[in-house]
Amino acid sequence: MKSTGFFLGGLLLGAAVGTALALLYAPQTGEDARRQIKIKIAELEKELDQMRAKLKEKGGEMKEEARKRIQELEKRIEKLMEEYQKAPETAS
């Protein structure tokens, strides 16, 4: 989960740096370049927020799935314990 977050963060950072460099080397005035950089940064921040929300949602889903599986295992263990306690002891 953490490695996915690091990958996405690195991907966004790389996109931001590439965008900034492309805008800085584009033939336009400094004011236009700064305005476009601000717009791109805002877009990337929005995209990052969306990715964070998705990762948080996925983490919640994984947590819920793990909780359900643990409950199922607990029930199976309880059932096995009941069966074990009911089973007649065999003399060795």
Stockholm file with secondary structure:
# STOCKHOLM 1.0

chainA/1-92         MKSTGFFLGGLLLGAAVGTALALLYAPQTGEDARRQIKIKIAELEKELDQMRAKLKEKGGEMKEEARKRIQELEKRIEKLMEEYQKAPETAS
#=GR chainA/1-92 SS CHHHHHHHHHHHHHHHHHHHHHHHHSSSCHHHHHHHHHHHHHHHHHHHHHHHHHHHHHHHHHHHHHHHHHHHHHHHHHHHHHHHHHSCCCCC
#=GC SS_cons        CHHHHHHHHHHHHHHHHHHHHHHHHSSSCHHHHHHHHHHHHHHHHHHHHHHHHHHHHHHHHHHHHHHHHHHHHHHHHHHHHHHHHHSCCCCC
//
